Amino acid sequence: MRIALDPFMHRFYSLEDLPGKVAELGYEWIELSPRGDFLEWFKAPRVFPARMRGFKKALKDAGVGIASLLPMYRWASNDEDERQAAVRHWKRAIEIAVEMDVDTMNSEFGRGPHPDKGTCYCCHTGSMIEACEDAWWRSMEELVPVLEKEGINLHIEPHPEDWVETIQPAVDIIRTVNSPRVKFLYCAPHTFYFGDDTKAMIRECADVLAHVHVGDTFNHKASSGLRYIINPPGSTARVHQHLDVGQGEVPWDDFFGTLAEVGFDGIMTTCVFAWEERADDSARFNKAKIDSYIARYFNK
């Protein structure tokens, strides 16, 4: 198992300084989420040979590896120009993964077009969901052969506001892609959008599960739907958190116990964004919690 850190809260470190910081925090792996000097949000990668060489040297010097690269592009946009641009960016990101000796990428199913396009950004009307899914399949038709040719794994997660937010149909869609390179990512901070039964959901996706995100959240459906109070009434906001383990309501014994039961041996990433003012302490705390749960359930 690779236990990684998503260093979003440490994105203010340069690429050359980041690996040493991650090692200092007790991690041997990085899940590199979008940042302006590498894989930028929704835009072409900001990567060139000198930058790549410097980053690779820093990783080697620190004894830290890249478990996964996380691009975010609008591959599910029903604006065809936008979708084609996203596919171009994806293909370049795959090239970068190969050049960096990284074997895995991960991303989200994706939302609709950019809000400036004049279309609803989130995908919660039937016609928009269908348009986004159709666009996503067109993108996958182009990208899956590239992933398979280059030997790169892709792990995909449903996300609040995406055209799919739940375990089903997300898991069946992954199965329908029917590629050994395309697998499922279970993000614990999205637990209560996925469904209601953590044990059942992990068992349901076990055959395609290759990656998990660790972070806590509250159940937005609890307390008669009033765990969060959002104004105005009827808002379509998708509220979720990425908190330290134990600060929310994710049932962690169920989570880790069931992962051990199904024989999970993939990437496990600390994925917490809530505490930039104490980012170091948060990263260390969550690594210690992960280690303790692994010792309890996996190392019997």
C-alpha positions as CSV (number, residue, x, y, z in Angstrom):
1,M,0.0,0.0,0.0
2,R,1.2,3.5,-0.8
3,I,0.3,6.1,1.8
4,A,0.4,9.5,0.2
5,L,-0.2,13.1,1.1
6,D,-2.2,15.5,-1.1
7,P,0.0,18.6,-0.4
8,F,-2.7,21.2,-1.4
9,M,-2.3,22.9,1.9
10,H,1.5,23.0,1.3
11,R,1.2,24.3,-2.3
12,F,3.0,27.5,-1.3
13,Y,6.2,25.5,-1.2
14,S,8.2,25.4,-4.5
15,L,8.3,22.1,-6.4
16,E,12.0,21.8,-5.4
17,D,11.2,22.3,-1.7
18,L,8.0,20.2,-1.6
19,P,9.4,16.7,-1.5
20,G,11.7,17.5,1.5
21,K,8.7,18.9,3.3
22,V,6.6,15.9,2.6
23,A,9.4,13.6,3.9
24,E,9.6,15.8,7.0
25,L,5.9,15.2,7.7
26,G,6.4,11.4,7.6
27,Y,5.2,10.5,4.1
28,E,7.0,8.7,1.3
29,W,4.5,9.4,-1.4
30,I,2.8,12.5,-2.9
31,E,-0.5,12.7,-4.7
32,L,0.2,15.8,-6.6
33,S,-3.1,17.8,-7.0
34,P,-3.4,20.8,-9.3
35,R,-1.0,23.7,-8.8
36,G,-0.1,26.7,-10.9
37,D,3.4,25.6,-11.7
38,F,2.7,22.1,-12.8
39,L,-0.8,20.7,-13.6
40,E,-2.9,23.9,-13.4
41,W,-6.6,23.8,-12.8
42,F,-8.5,23.4,-16.2
43,K,-5.5,24.9,-18.2
44,A,-2.6,23.4,-20.1
45,P,0.2,22.0,-18.0
46,R,2.9,24.5,-16.9
47,V,5.7,21.9,-17.4
48,F,8.9,22.2,-19.3
49,P,12.2,20.2,-19.2
50,A,14.1,22.3,-16.7
51,R,11.2,22.3,-14.3
52,M,10.7,18.6,-14.6
53,R,14.4,17.9,-14.1
54,G,14.5,20.0,-10.9
55,F,11.4,18.4,-9.5
56,K,12.7,14.9,-10.2
57,K,16.0,15.6,-8.5
58,A,14.2,17.0,-5.5
59,L,12.1,13.9,-5.2
60,K,15.1,11.6,-5.5
61,D,17.1,13.6,-2.9
62,A,14.2,13.5,-0.5
63,G,13.4,9.8,-1.0
64,V,9.8,10.6,-2.0
65,G,7.8,9.3,-4.9
66,I,4.8,10.5,-6.8
67,A,2.0,8.0,-6.1
68,S,-0.4,9.8,-8.4
69,L,-0.8,12.9,-10.6
70,L,-4.2,14.6,-10.3
71,P,-5.3,16.6,-13.4
72,M,-8.5,18.5,-13.4
73,Y,-9.9,19.3,-16.9
74,R,-13.4,19.8,-18.3
75,W,-13.5,16.5,-20.1
76,A,-17.2,16.2,-19.4
77,S,-18.1,19.6,-20.9
78,N,-20.9,19.6,-23.5
79,D,-19.2,22.6,-25.1
80,E,-17.2,20.7,-27.7
81,D,-14.3,23.2,-28.0
82,E,-13.9,23.1,-24.2
83,R,-14.0,19.3,-24.2
84,Q,-11.4,19.0,-27.0
85,A,-9.1,21.3,-25.1
86,A,-9.5,19.2,-22.0
87,V,-8.6,16.1,-24.0
88,R,-5.4,17.8,-25.4
89,H,-4.5,18.8,-21.8
90,W,-5.1,15.2,-20.6
91,K,-2.8,13.8,-23.3
92,R,0.0,16.2,-22.3
93,A,-0.5,15.3,-18.7
94,I,-0.2,11.6,-19.6
95,E,3.0,12.4,-21.4
96,I,4.2,14.2,-18.2
97,A,3.4,11.1,-16.1
98,V,5.4,8.9,-18.4
99,E,8.4,11.3,-18.3
100,M,8.1,11.5,-14.5
101,D,8.1,7.7,-14.1
102,V,4.6,8.0,-12.5
103,D,2.3,5.0,-13.2
104,T,-1.0,6.5,-11.8
105,M,-3.2,9.5,-12.3
106,N,-6.5,10.3,-10.7
107,S,-9.4,12.7,-11.3
108,E,-13.1,13.3,-10.9
109,F,-15.9,12.5,-13.3
110,G,-16.3,16.2,-13.9
111,R,-18.9,18.9,-14.1
112,G,-20.4,20.7,-17.0
113,P,-19.0,23.6,-19.0
114,H,-17.3,26.7,-17.6
115,P,-20.0,29.0,-16.1
116,D,-19.0,31.7,-18.5
117,K,-20.4,29.6,-21.3
118,G,-23.9,30.5,-20.1
119,T,-24.9,27.0,-19.1
120,C,-25.5,25.7,-15.6
121,Y,-22.1,24.7,-14.1
122,C,-23.4,21.9,-11.9
123,C,-25.1,18.9,-13.5
124,H,-28.4,18.4,-11.6
125,T,-31.0,18.7,-14.4
126,G,-31.7,15.5,-16.4
127,S,-30.6,17.1,-19.8
128,M,-27.4,18.4,-18.4
129,I,-26.5,15.1,-16.7
130,E,-27.0,13.3,-20.0
131,A,-25.0,15.9,-22.0
132,C,-22.1,15.7,-19.5
133,E,-22.1,11.9,-19.5
134,D,-22.1,11.8,-23.3
135,A,-19.2,14.3,-23.4
136,W,-17.3,12.2,-20.9
137,W,-17.7,9.0,-22.9
138,R,-16.4,10.8,-26.0
139,S,-13.3,11.9,-24.0
140,M,-12.8,8.4,-22.7
141,E,-12.9,6.9,-26.2
142,E,-9.9,9.0,-27.0
143,L,-8.0,8.7,-23.7
144,V,-8.4,5.0,-22.7
145,P,-6.3,3.8,-25.7
146,V,-3.5,6.3,-24.7
147,L,-3.6,5.2,-21.1
148,E,-3.4,1.5,-22.1
149,K,-0.6,2.2,-24.6
150,E,1.5,4.1,-22.1
151,G,0.8,1.8,-19.1
152,I,-0.8,4.5,-17.0
153,N,-3.5,3.8,-14.5
154,L,-6.4,6.2,-14.1
155,H,-8.5,6.3,-10.9
156,I,-11.8,8.2,-11.0
157,E,-14.0,9.5,-8.2
158,P,-17.6,10.8,-8.1
159,H,-17.7,14.3,-6.6
160,P,-20.4,16.6,-5.3
161,E,-21.6,18.7,-8.2
162,D,-20.3,16.2,-10.8
163,W,-22.7,14.6,-13.3
164,V,-22.4,11.5,-11.0
165,E,-22.1,11.9,-7.3
166,T,-23.0,8.4,-6.0
167,I,-21.4,5.0,-5.8
168,Q,-23.9,3.8,-8.4
169,P,-23.9,4.4,-11.3
170,A,-20.2,5.5,-10.9
171,V,-18.9,1.9,-10.2
172,D,-20.9,0.4,-13.0
173,I,-19.6,3.1,-15.4
174,I,-16.1,2.2,-14.4
175,R,-16.9,-1.5,-15.1
176,T,-18.4,-0.5,-18.4
177,V,-15.2,1.2,-19.5
178,N,-13.8,-2.3,-19.1
179,S,-10.1,-1.4,-19.1
180,P,-7.6,-2.8,-16.6
181,R,-6.1,0.7,-16.5
182,V,-9.3,2.5,-15.3
183,K,-10.3,2.0,-11.6
184,F,-12.4,3.5,-8.9
185,L,-11.4,6.0,-6.2
186,Y,-13.4,6.0,-3.0
187,C,-13.2,9.5,-1.4
188,A,-14.2,9.2,2.3
189,P,-15.0,13.0,2.6
190,H,-17.7,12.4,0.0
191,T,-19.1,9.4,2.0
192,F,-22.6,10.9,2.5
193,Y,-23.0,11.8,-1.1
194,F,-22.0,8.3,-2.1
195,G,-24.6,6.6,0.0
196,D,-25.4,5.6,3.6
197,D,-23.7,2.3,4.3
198,T,-19.9,2.5,4.3
199,K,-19.4,-1.2,4.6
200,A,-21.8,-2.0,1.8
201,M,-20.4,0.6,-0.5
202,I,-16.8,-0.5,-0.1
203,R,-17.8,-4.1,-0.7
204,E,-19.8,-3.0,-3.7
205,C,-16.8,-1.3,-5.4
206,A,-14.1,-3.8,-4.2
207,D,-13.5,-5.4,-7.6
208,V,-12.6,-2.0,-9.2
209,L,-11.3,-0.2,-6.0
210,A,-7.7,1.0,-6.3
211,H,-7.5,4.3,-4.4
212,V,-9.0,5.9,-1.3
213,H,-8.9,9.4,0.1
214,V,-8.8,9.9,3.8
215,G,-10.5,12.9,5.3
216,D,-13.5,13.4,7.6
217,T,-16.8,15.2,7.0
218,F,-20.3,15.6,8.5
219,N,-23.4,13.9,7.3
220,H,-25.3,16.7,5.5
221,K,-28.4,14.5,5.4
222,A,-28.5,14.0,9.2
223,S,-30.6,15.9,11.7
224,S,-33.6,16.1,9.4
225,G,-31.4,17.5,6.7
226,L,-30.5,20.5,8.9
227,R,-26.9,19.5,9.8
228,Y,-26.0,22.5,7.5
229,I,-28.3,25.5,7.2
230,I,-28.0,27.0,3.7
231,N,-29.7,30.1,2.5
232,P,-31.6,30.8,0.5
233,P,-33.9,27.7,0.8
234,G,-33.6,25.5,-2.3
235,S,-30.0,26.3,-2.9
236,T,-28.2,23.7,-5.0
237,A,-24.9,24.1,-3.0
238,R,-23.1,20.8,-2.4
239,V,-21.5,21.3,1.0
240,H,-18.8,18.9,2.2
241,Q,-15.6,19.2,4.1
242,H,-12.2,17.5,4.1
243,L,-11.4,17.5,7.9
244,D,-8.9,15.7,10.1
245,V,-9.9,12.1,10.9
246,G,-12.3,12.1,13.9
247,Q,-13.6,15.6,13.4
248,G,-16.7,14.5,11.4
249,E,-19.0,11.5,11.1
250,V,-17.3,9.1,8.8
251,P,-17.4,5.7,10.5
252,W,-13.6,5.0,10.4
253,D,-13.7,1.5,11.9
254,D,-16.2,0.5,9.2
255,F,-14.0,2.2,6.6
256,F,-10.7,0.6,7.5
257,G,-12.1,-2.7,8.7
258,T,-13.9,-3.2,5.4
259,L,-10.9,-2.2,3.3
260,A,-8.9,-4.8,5.1
261,E,-11.7,-7.3,4.6
262,V,-11.7,-6.8,0.8
263,G,-7.9,-6.9,0.6
264,F,-7.3,-3.3,-0.4
265,D,-3.7,-2.7,-1.4
266,G,-3.8,0.5,-3.4
267,I,-3.1,4.1,-2.8
268,M,-4.3,5.7,0.4
269,T,-4.1,9.5,0.5
270,T,-4.5,12.0,3.3
271,C,-6.8,14.4,1.6
272,V,-7.5,17.3,4.1
273,F,-7.9,20.9,3.1
274,A,-9.5,22.6,6.1
275,W,-6.5,23.6,8.2
276,E,-3.9,25.6,6.2
277,E,-3.1,27.5,9.4
278,R,-1.8,24.2,10.9
279,A,-1.1,22.2,7.8
280,D,2.0,20.5,9.2
281,D,0.2,19.3,12.4
282,S,-2.8,18.1,10.3
283,A,-0.6,16.1,8.0
284,R,1.3,14.4,10.8
285,F,-1.9,13.8,12.8
286,N,-3.7,12.1,9.9
287,K,-0.7,10.0,9.0
288,A,-0.6,8.7,12.6
289,K,-4.3,7.9,12.5
290,I,-3.9,6.0,9.3
291,D,-1.0,4.1,10.7
292,S,-3.0,3.2,13.8
293,Y,-6.0,1.9,11.8
294,I,-3.7,-0.1,9.5
295,A,-2.1,-1.7,12.5
296,R,-5.5,-2.5,14.0
297,Y,-7.1,-4.0,10.9
298,F,-4.5,-4.9,8.3
299,N,-1.6,-6.2,10.4
300,K,-3.5,-8.9,12.3
